[in-house]
């Protein structure tokens, strides 16, 4: 049987090219509790966002960031509660449908009600699915890039909007130096923490890897406008970890 497996170096879960229906159903049934829990958590985030916007008058930018960070926290649980790529496909497709319907009907103003033009919300499920497939669901290579997308992107946006003074243009979009520096600092901390918790390599090798990962994701984020900043940075984060791991983390410089 032909198999469509994750990229070389990933540990996961291969996906048959033409999976039998019974296999898909069995995989989804095995993940039924995970699907239910994740779905409830995401729907609650959407509901909270709408409550904050409609009842308390919270700006759409704030409620959008709530969904962005909260969704990131939820997906970080995937490597431990999800066992099949089919489950991630189902969840990504389902929430993409909700986001598209929310934009068309205007129901999800807490996510889509921002003044700037962006397709970032609809790209979020694709970022999750793509990073899952690339990483094969391996915790380090999945969680670090997704945490960078959720936390570093949000931090950069908040700092850039409130304190950004040194601006630069990317096509018809605008970025701030302060926002990019914030992204770099948060991304560097996430890479460093992830590598330390995973026990990958030794010091100062992990510092070099974290520096590479933070630099690449910051540069990719800086040139991503109108939504790709929700899609490309996590894939760039996976790339950075994958490339450095191919050199052999155990052979990186260490302090003895």
C-alpha positions as CSV (number, residue, x, y, z in Angstrom):
1,X,0.0,0.0,0.0
2,X,1.2,3.5,-0.9
3,X,1.9,5.6,2.2
4,X,2.1,9.4,2.5
5,X,4.3,9.8,5.5
6,X,5.6,12.8,7.3
7,X,8.9,14.4,6.1
8,X,12.2,12.6,6.9
9,X,13.2,13.1,10.5
10,X,9.7,13.3,11.8
11,X,8.4,10.6,14.2
12,X,4.7,10.5,13.2
13,X,2.0,9.0,12.0
14,X,1.9,8.2,8.3
15,X,-1.3,8.8,6.3
16,X,-2.3,6.3,3.6
17,X,-2.6,7.9,0.2
18,X,-6.1,6.4,-0.3
19,X,-7.2,5.4,3.2
20,X,-10.0,2.9,3.6
21,X,-13.1,4.5,5.1
22,X,-13.0,2.0,8.0
23,X,-9.5,3.1,8.9
24,X,-10.5,6.8,9.0
25,X,-13.6,6.0,11.1
26,X,-11.6,3.9,13.5
27,X,-8.9,6.6,13.9
28,X,-11.5,9.3,14.5
29,X,-13.4,7.1,16.9
30,X,-10.2,6.5,18.8
31,X,-9.7,10.3,19.1
32,X,-13.4,11.0,19.9
33,X,-12.7,12.4,23.3
34,X,-9.9,14.6,22.0
35,X,-12.1,15.8,19.2
36,X,-14.9,16.7,21.6
37,X,-12.6,18.4,24.1
38,X,-10.8,20.5,21.5
39,X,-14.0,21.5,19.8
40,X,-15.6,22.6,23.1
41,X,-12.5,24.6,24.0
42,X,-12.4,26.4,20.6
43,X,-16.1,27.1,20.6
44,X,-15.9,28.5,24.2
45,X,-13.1,30.8,23.0
46,X,-15.3,32.1,20.2
47,X,-18.2,32.6,22.6
48,X,-16.1,34.5,25.1
49,X,-14.8,36.7,22.3
50,X,-18.3,37.6,21.2
51,X,-19.4,38.2,24.8
52,X,-16.4,40.5,25.5
53,X,-17.1,42.4,22.2
54,X,-20.9,42.7,22.4
55,X,-21.5,43.0,26.1
56,X,-18.3,44.7,27.4
57,X,-17.4,46.6,24.2
58,X,-13.9,45.1,23.8
59,X,-12.2,46.1,20.6
60,X,-12.1,43.4,17.8
61,X,-8.3,43.5,17.9
62,X,-8.3,42.4,21.5
63,X,-10.9,39.7,21.1
64,X,-9.1,38.5,18.0
65,X,-5.8,38.2,20.0
66,X,-7.8,36.3,22.7
67,X,-8.8,33.7,20.1
68,X,-5.3,33.7,18.6
69,X,-3.5,33.0,21.9
70,X,-6.2,30.7,23.3
71,X,-6.3,28.7,20.2
72,X,-2.5,28.3,20.4
73,X,-2.8,27.0,23.9
74,X,-5.4,24.4,22.8
75,X,-3.3,23.1,19.9
76,X,-0.3,22.7,22.1
77,X,-2.1,19.7,23.7
78,X,-2.3,17.9,20.3
79,X,0.9,15.7,20.6
80,X,-0.4,14.2,23.8
81,X,-4.1,13.8,23.1
82,X,-4.4,13.4,19.4
83,X,-3.3,10.1,17.8
84,X,-4.2,10.4,14.1
85,X,-3.5,13.0,11.4
86,X,-7.1,12.4,10.2
87,X,-8.2,14.0,13.5
88,X,-6.2,17.1,12.8
89,X,-7.5,17.2,9.2
90,X,-11.1,17.0,10.5
91,X,-10.6,19.7,13.2
92,X,-8.8,22.0,10.8
93,X,-11.5,21.7,8.1
94,X,-14.3,22.1,10.6
95,X,-12.9,25.3,12.2
96,X,-12.0,26.7,8.8
97,X,-15.7,26.2,7.8
98,X,-16.7,28.0,11.0
99,X,-14.3,30.9,10.4
100,X,-15.4,31.3,6.7
101,X,-19.1,31.1,7.7
102,X,-18.4,33.7,10.5
103,X,-16.9,36.1,8.0
104,X,-19.7,35.7,5.5
105,X,-22.5,36.1,8.0
106,X,-20.8,38.6,10.3
107,X,-21.4,36.4,13.3
108,X,-17.8,36.2,14.4
109,X,-17.1,39.9,14.7
110,X,-14.8,39.2,17.5
111,X,-12.4,37.6,15.0
112,X,-13.2,39.3,11.7
113,X,-14.2,42.8,12.9
114,X,-10.8,44.4,12.6
115,X,-10.3,47.3,10.3
116,X,-7.3,46.0,8.4
117,X,-7.5,43.6,5.6
118,X,-6.3,40.2,6.6
119,X,-7.0,36.5,5.9
120,X,-5.0,35.4,8.9
121,X,-7.9,33.8,10.8
122,X,-8.7,31.5,7.9
123,X,-5.0,30.5,7.6
124,X,-4.7,29.5,11.2
125,X,-6.2,26.0,10.7
126,X,-3.9,25.5,7.7
127,X,-0.9,26.5,9.9
128,X,-1.9,24.0,12.5
129,X,-2.4,21.2,10.0
130,X,0.7,22.0,8.0
131,X,2.9,22.1,11.1
132,X,1.4,18.9,12.4
133,X,2.1,17.1,9.1
134,X,5.6,18.5,8.8
135,X,6.5,17.6,12.4
136,X,4.7,14.3,12.4
137,X,3.2,15.4,15.7
138,X,6.6,15.3,17.4
139,X,6.2,17.5,20.5
140,X,9.3,19.7,20.0
141,X,8.9,20.4,16.3
142,X,5.2,20.9,16.6
143,X,4.8,22.8,19.9
144,X,7.7,25.3,19.5
145,X,6.6,26.6,16.1
146,X,2.9,26.8,17.2
147,X,3.9,28.6,20.5
148,X,5.9,31.1,18.4
149,X,2.9,31.8,16.2
150,X,0.6,32.2,19.2
151,X,2.8,34.2,21.6
152,X,5.5,35.9,19.6
153,X,3.1,37.2,16.9
154,X,0.7,38.5,19.6
155,X,3.4,40.2,21.6
156,X,4.9,41.8,18.5
157,X,1.4,43.1,17.5
158,X,0.7,44.6,20.9
159,X,4.1,46.3,21.3
160,X,4.2,47.5,17.7
161,X,0.7,49.0,18.0
162,X,1.3,50.7,21.3
163,X,5.0,51.6,21.2
164,X,6.1,51.3,17.7
165,X,7.8,54.4,16.3
166,X,10.4,53.0,13.9
167,X,8.3,51.7,11.0
168,X,9.1,50.0,7.8
169,X,6.9,49.0,4.9
170,X,6.5,45.6,3.4
171,X,4.5,45.9,0.1
172,X,1.3,47.6,1.2
173,X,1.7,46.6,4.9
174,X,3.6,48.1,7.7
175,X,5.8,46.7,10.5
176,X,7.7,48.3,13.4
177,X,11.2,47.6,14.5
178,X,9.9,47.5,18.1
179,X,7.4,44.8,17.2
180,X,10.0,42.7,15.3
181,X,12.4,42.9,18.2
182,X,9.6,41.8,20.6
183,X,8.9,38.9,18.2
184,X,12.5,37.9,18.2
185,X,12.8,38.0,22.0
186,X,9.7,35.9,22.6
187,X,10.6,33.5,19.9
188,X,14.1,33.1,21.2
189,X,12.8,32.4,24.7
190,X,10.3,29.8,23.3
191,X,13.0,28.0,21.3
192,X,15.3,28.0,24.2
193,X,12.7,26.7,26.6
194,X,11.4,24.0,24.2
195,X,14.9,22.7,23.6
196,X,15.8,22.8,27.3
197,X,12.6,20.9,28.3
198,X,13.1,18.4,25.4
199,X,16.7,17.8,26.5
200,X,18.0,18.3,23.0
201,X,21.7,19.0,22.8
202,X,23.7,20.8,25.3
203,X,24.9,24.4,26.2
204,X,25.8,26.5,24.3
205,X,24.6,24.5,21.3
206,X,20.9,25.1,22.2
207,X,21.6,28.8,22.3
208,X,22.8,28.7,18.7
209,X,19.7,26.8,17.7
210,X,17.4,29.2,19.5
211,X,19.2,32.1,17.8
212,X,18.8,30.6,14.4
213,X,15.1,29.7,15.0
214,X,14.3,33.1,16.4
215,X,16.1,34.9,13.6
216,X,14.4,32.9,10.8
217,X,10.9,33.2,12.2
218,X,11.3,36.9,12.9
219,X,12.4,37.6,9.4
220,X,9.6,35.5,7.9
221,X,7.0,37.3,10.2
222,X,8.4,40.7,9.2
223,X,7.7,40.1,5.5
224,X,4.4,38.4,5.9
225,X,1.5,40.7,5.5
226,X,-2.3,40.3,5.2
227,X,-2.4,37.1,7.2
228,X,0.5,34.9,6.2
229,X,2.1,35.8,9.5
230,X,-0.3,33.2,10.9
231,X,0.9,30.6,8.4
232,X,4.6,31.0,7.4
233,X,6.4,31.6,10.8
234,X,5.4,28.3,12.3
235,X,6.5,26.5,9.2
236,X,9.7,28.5,9.3
237,X,10.1,27.4,12.9
238,X,9.7,23.8,12.0
239,X,12.3,24.3,9.2
240,X,14.8,25.8,11.6
241,X,14.4,22.9,14.0
242,X,14.5,20.3,11.3
243,X,17.6,21.6,9.6
244,X,19.5,22.0,12.8
245,X,18.5,18.5,14.0
246,X,19.8,17.0,10.8
247,X,23.3,18.2,11.7
248,X,22.8,16.2,14.9
249,X,21.8,18.0,18.1
250,X,24.1,15.7,20.0
251,X,27.0,17.0,18.0
252,X,26.3,20.7,18.7
253,X,28.9,22.5,20.9
254,X,28.6,21.8,24.6
255,X,30.1,23.1,27.8
256,X,31.8,20.3,29.8
